[in-house]
């Protein structure tokens, strides 16, 4: 097998896996919204609005996602 074929096979598998993960995350976000957890609009997220525009930074949402990904990573590294 040539190196180019191996590379394209690895990249193809990665893209398929990334697509599956994005679909699953989409369902998680939709499901969370239906049960009342509005990701991106949690208490503690920073929102500043002025006359000409606004600034929004979802700090609590970022922390929540970071903790969740850390727990998942820890779980899979304990094998």
N, C-alpha and C positions, 0 to 999 in steps of 0.2 A: 504494500500500500504506500503510495507516495505521501509526502508530508502535506501537500496541499489538500488532498482528499481527507486526511486525518483531521486537519485544521478545520475544514468546512463541516465535517461531521460533529466536531466538538462545539463549534459555534452554533450550528443548527440545533443541537440538543439543548444548549444553554438558552437559546431564544425560545424554544418550546417551553422549557421549564419556567422561564421568566414570564411568559404569557399565562401559563397556568396559575402561577403565584398572583399575578395581577387580577385575574378573574376571581380567585378566591378572596383577595383583599377587597375587591368590589362588592362581593356578596356580604362580607363582614361589615363594611361601612353601611350598606343598605339595611342590613339586619340591625345594626346598632342604632340607626336612626329610627327604625320602627319601634324599638323598645324604649326609646327616650334618651339615648346617649347620642348627643349631637356632636360628633367629633369636629373640632375646629371652632366650636362655639361653647366651650366649657367655661365654667367660672374660673377666673384667673387669667384667661387669655387677654392679651393687651390690645385695646382698640382706642385709637385717638382719631377723632374726626374734626376737621376744620372747615372753613368756608370753601376752600379750593380743592379739597381732597381729604384723604384720610390715610392712616397707617394701621395695619392690623398684623399682629404677630401672635400666633397660637402657642404660647409658651407652655401652657399646661398640657395641651394636646401633644406637643413634642416630647415632653417629659414622660407622659403616659405611654406613648409609642416606644420610646427608648427603653423604658422599664420592661415592657412587654417583649420587645426583641431581645433584651438581655436575658430574660428568663427562658425564652425559647432557645437561645444560643447555649445557655448553661445546661439546659435539659439535654440537648443533643451532644454536648461535649462530654457528658458523664457516661457514655457508653463504654 
